[in-house]
Amino acid sequence: MDWDIVWSILKWVLLVFLAGFIGYFGRYLSQALIARRRRESSPSANGGSDIQDDSRDKIRAKIDKKRAKARLKQIKKGRR
């Protein structure tokens, strides 16, 4: 058996193993960094009560609009 061929094969095996190792942990690290950034920039981390209040106001406005539309529909049905 020629040692040059064995060494060449081992180099490629080690290179593929190293690339997989770097790829796996690189992906894990990037996902951890993204999750950390999202937690830091979330509204609850910044106090975010203004954003939450705005969202609640929008939802309440939509609900009120739907209720008014339903009342108008009932009134029109009652007249016919």
Secondary structure as the mmCIF struct_conf table of DSSP 4:
data_model
#
loop_
_struct_conf.conf_type_id
_struct_conf.id
_struct_conf.beg_label_comp_id
_struct_conf.beg_label_asym_id
_struct_conf.beg_label_seq_id
_struct_conf.end_label_comp_id
_struct_conf.end_label_asym_id
_struct_conf.end_label_seq_id
HELX_RH_AL_P HELX_RH_AL_P1 TRP A 3 SER A 41
BEND BEND1 SER A 42 SER A 42
TURN_TY1_P TURN_TY1_P1 PRO A 43 ASN A 46
HELX_RH_AL_P HELX_RH_AL_P2 SER A 49 ARG A 79
#
